[in-house]
């Protein structure tokens, strides 16, 4: 069940309706409505703790926050917001690394094709989703698919906004991640989670947009250092 406030979920649904209509203007309303219900069901699956509607709402909020400064074109923003809804549509914590992202990208391509989206829009949505496998916002294949760098940077940073969340939300996020991986023995989880966090901590730049670098970096590095300290052997 989503932990996001009902009003935020309703706002996210309004975004979905507007954005999917922008990308699929020829689709029948009933088809778009059915797709919306399918997407919502996926994001409220019982095994999700962090990868839930709360994550969708937070990513959409982060995109809106950055867009005030980055100013991508509205159609580009619609692509990014639709990609948010599809980027973890398939989510199984037991899957091999990268599998969820590739399955989600394939679902997005298939479903958007059925709704009549243009190939270029589908390519951009797919490329944004696949970027989250490694969170590499400088992948040349993205530009091959016609994805503008500012849009790539905005999507990259929105997915990593959680690292800079207020302390209470970050602590909740850390618990949610552990909940999703409760099948992993604590020692193995601690090792794997620490490796991921150290990878982020070692980056010269955590974020790509000027806004996120300025506004989120300090909080993110503080949160990461705190979680690493909590995970360290006592």
C-alpha positions as CSV (number, residue, x, y, z in Angstrom):
1,X,0.0,0.0,0.0
2,X,1.3,3.5,-0.9
3,X,2.7,5.6,2.0
4,X,2.2,8.8,-0.1
5,X,-0.5,11.2,1.0
6,X,-3.8,10.7,-0.8
7,X,-3.8,14.2,-2.2
8,X,-0.3,13.7,-3.6
9,X,-1.4,10.4,-5.3
10,X,-4.4,12.2,-6.8
11,X,-2.1,14.9,-8.2
12,X,0.2,12.2,-9.6
13,X,-2.8,10.6,-11.3
14,X,-3.8,13.9,-12.9
15,X,-0.2,14.2,-14.2
16,X,-0.5,10.7,-15.6
17,X,-3.8,11.5,-17.4
18,X,-2.4,14.7,-18.9
19,X,1.0,13.3,-19.9
20,X,-0.2,10.0,-21.4
21,X,-2.8,12.0,-23.4
22,X,0.0,14.3,-24.7
23,X,2.0,11.2,-25.8
24,X,-0.9,9.3,-27.2
25,X,-3.4,11.8,-28.5
26,X,-5.1,9.4,-30.9
27,X,-5.8,6.7,-28.2
28,X,-9.3,6.0,-27.0
29,X,-9.9,7.4,-23.5
30,X,-10.9,4.0,-22.3
31,X,-7.6,2.5,-23.4
32,X,-5.7,5.2,-21.5
33,X,-7.8,4.7,-18.5
34,X,-7.2,1.0,-18.5
35,X,-3.5,1.6,-18.8
36,X,-3.6,3.9,-15.9
37,X,-5.3,1.3,-13.8
38,X,-2.8,-1.3,-14.8
39,X,0.1,1.1,-13.9
40,X,-1.5,1.9,-10.5
41,X,-2.0,-1.8,-9.7
42,X,1.7,-2.5,-10.4
43,X,2.9,0.3,-8.1
44,X,0.7,-0.9,-5.3
45,X,1.8,-4.5,-5.3
46,X,2.2,-5.8,-1.7
47,X,5.9,-6.6,-1.9
48,X,6.8,-3.0,-2.6
49,X,8.1,-0.9,0.2
50,X,10.3,1.8,-1.3
51,X,9.4,1.2,-5.0
52,X,5.8,2.3,-4.4
53,X,3.6,5.2,-5.3
54,X,5.5,7.3,-2.7
55,X,8.5,7.0,-5.0
56,X,6.5,8.0,-8.0
57,X,5.1,11.1,-6.2
58,X,8.5,12.1,-5.0
59,X,10.1,11.7,-8.4
60,X,7.3,13.8,-10.0
61,X,7.8,16.4,-7.4
62,X,11.5,16.5,-7.9
63,X,11.0,16.9,-11.7
64,X,8.7,19.9,-11.1
65,X,11.1,21.4,-8.7
66,X,14.1,21.2,-11.1
67,X,12.0,22.2,-14.1
68,X,11.5,25.7,-12.7
69,X,15.2,26.3,-13.3
70,X,16.1,23.9,-16.1
71,X,13.0,24.8,-18.1
72,X,12.7,21.8,-20.4
73,X,10.0,22.0,-23.0
74,X,6.6,20.8,-21.8
75,X,6.5,17.8,-24.2
76,X,9.9,16.8,-22.9
77,X,8.6,16.9,-19.4
78,X,5.6,14.8,-20.4
79,X,8.1,12.2,-21.7
80,X,10.0,12.3,-18.4
81,X,6.9,12.0,-16.2
82,X,5.6,9.0,-18.3
83,X,9.0,7.4,-17.9
84,X,8.6,7.8,-14.1
85,X,5.5,5.7,-14.1
86,X,7.1,3.0,-16.2
87,X,10.7,3.0,-14.9
88,X,10.0,0.4,-12.1
89,X,6.7,-1.0,-13.4
90,X,8.2,-4.4,-13.2
91,X,9.8,-4.8,-9.8
92,X,11.0,-8.0,-8.1
93,X,13.7,-7.6,-5.4
94,X,14.9,-11.1,-6.1
95,X,15.6,-10.4,-9.8
96,X,19.2,-10.2,-11.1
97,X,20.6,-6.6,-11.3
98,X,19.3,-4.8,-14.3
99,X,16.5,-7.2,-15.0
100,X,13.7,-5.0,-13.5
101,X,14.8,-2.0,-15.5
102,X,15.0,-3.9,-18.8
103,X,11.6,-5.6,-18.2
104,X,10.1,-2.2,-17.3
105,X,11.6,-0.6,-20.5
106,X,10.2,-3.5,-22.6
107,X,6.7,-3.1,-21.0
108,X,6.8,0.7,-21.6
109,X,7.7,0.2,-25.3
110,X,5.0,-2.4,-25.8
111,X,2.3,-0.6,-24.0
112,X,3.0,2.8,-25.5
113,X,3.1,1.3,-29.0
114,X,-0.4,-0.2,-28.3
115,X,-1.6,3.2,-27.3
116,X,-0.3,4.7,-30.5
117,X,2.6,6.8,-29.2
118,X,5.1,8.1,-31.7
119,X,8.4,6.1,-32.1
120,X,10.5,9.0,-30.9
121,X,8.5,9.4,-27.7
122,X,8.8,5.7,-27.0
123,X,12.5,5.7,-27.7
124,X,13.0,8.6,-25.2
125,X,10.9,6.9,-22.5
126,X,12.8,3.6,-23.0
127,X,16.2,5.3,-22.9
128,X,15.4,7.2,-19.7
129,X,14.3,3.9,-18.0
130,X,17.4,2.1,-19.1
131,X,19.6,4.9,-17.8
132,X,18.5,4.0,-14.3
133,X,20.3,0.6,-14.5
134,X,23.6,2.3,-13.8
135,X,22.4,5.9,-13.2
136,X,24.7,7.0,-16.0
137,X,23.4,10.3,-17.3
138,X,26.3,10.7,-19.8
139,X,25.6,7.5,-21.8
140,X,26.1,8.3,-25.5
141,X,23.3,5.8,-26.4
142,X,20.8,8.2,-24.8
143,X,21.7,10.9,-27.3
144,X,21.5,8.4,-30.1
145,X,17.8,8.0,-29.2
146,X,17.3,11.7,-29.3
147,X,17.2,12.4,-25.6
148,X,18.2,15.9,-24.8
149,X,21.0,16.1,-22.1
150,X,19.0,18.5,-19.9
151,X,16.1,16.0,-19.8
152,X,18.5,13.1,-19.0
153,X,20.0,15.1,-16.2
154,X,16.6,16.0,-14.7
155,X,15.4,12.4,-14.8
156,X,18.7,11.1,-13.4
157,X,18.5,13.5,-10.5
158,X,14.8,13.0,-9.8
159,X,15.4,9.2,-9.3
160,X,18.2,10.0,-6.8
161,X,16.4,12.8,-5.0
162,X,15.8,10.4,-2.1
163,X,19.4,10.5,-1.2
164,X,18.9,14.1,-0.2
165,X,15.6,13.6,1.5
166,X,15.0,15.2,5.0
167,X,16.4,13.0,7.8
168,X,13.1,11.4,8.8
169,X,12.2,10.5,5.2
170,X,15.7,9.2,4.5
171,X,15.5,6.9,7.6
172,X,12.2,5.6,6.4
173,X,13.7,5.0,3.0
174,X,16.5,3.0,4.5
175,X,14.0,0.9,6.4
176,X,12.0,0.4,3.2
177,X,15.0,-0.8,1.3
178,X,15.7,-3.3,4.0
179,X,12.1,-4.4,3.9
180,X,12.2,-5.1,0.2
181,X,15.4,-7.2,0.7
182,X,14.3,-9.0,3.9
183,X,15.0,-12.3,2.1
184,X,18.7,-11.4,2.1
185,X,20.6,-12.4,5.2
186,X,21.6,-9.3,7.2
187,X,25.4,-9.7,6.7
188,X,25.0,-10.0,2.9
189,X,22.5,-7.1,2.8
190,X,24.9,-4.9,4.8
191,X,27.8,-5.7,2.5
192,X,25.8,-5.1,-0.7
193,X,24.1,-1.9,0.6
194,X,27.4,-0.5,1.8
195,X,28.9,-1.1,-1.6
196,X,26.1,0.8,-3.4
197,X,26.3,3.7,-1.0
198,X,30.1,3.9,-1.2
199,X,29.7,4.0,-5.0
200,X,27.5,7.1,-4.7
201,X,29.8,8.6,-2.0
202,X,32.9,8.3,-4.3
203,X,31.3,10.2,-7.2
204,X,32.7,13.6,-7.8
205,X,29.2,14.7,-8.7
206,X,26.2,13.0,-7.3
207,X,23.8,15.1,-9.3
208,X,23.9,16.4,-12.9
209,X,21.6,19.5,-12.9
210,X,23.0,22.7,-11.5
211,X,19.9,23.0,-9.2
212,X,20.4,19.6,-7.6
213,X,24.1,20.1,-7.2
214,X,23.5,23.3,-5.4
215,X,20.4,22.3,-3.4
216,X,20.7,18.6,-2.7
217,X,24.3,17.5,-2.7
218,X,25.2,18.4,0.9
219,X,22.1,16.7,2.3
220,X,22.7,13.6,0.2
221,X,26.3,13.2,1.2
222,X,25.3,13.7,4.9
223,X,22.6,11.0,4.6
224,X,24.9,8.6,2.8
225,X,27.6,9.0,5.4
226,X,25.1,8.5,8.2
227,X,23.7,5.3,6.7
228,X,27.2,3.9,6.1
229,X,28.1,4.6,9.7
230,X,24.9,2.7,10.8
231,X,25.8,-0.2,8.6
232,X,29.4,-0.4,9.9
233,X,30.2,-3.3,12.3
234,X,29.9,-2.2,15.9
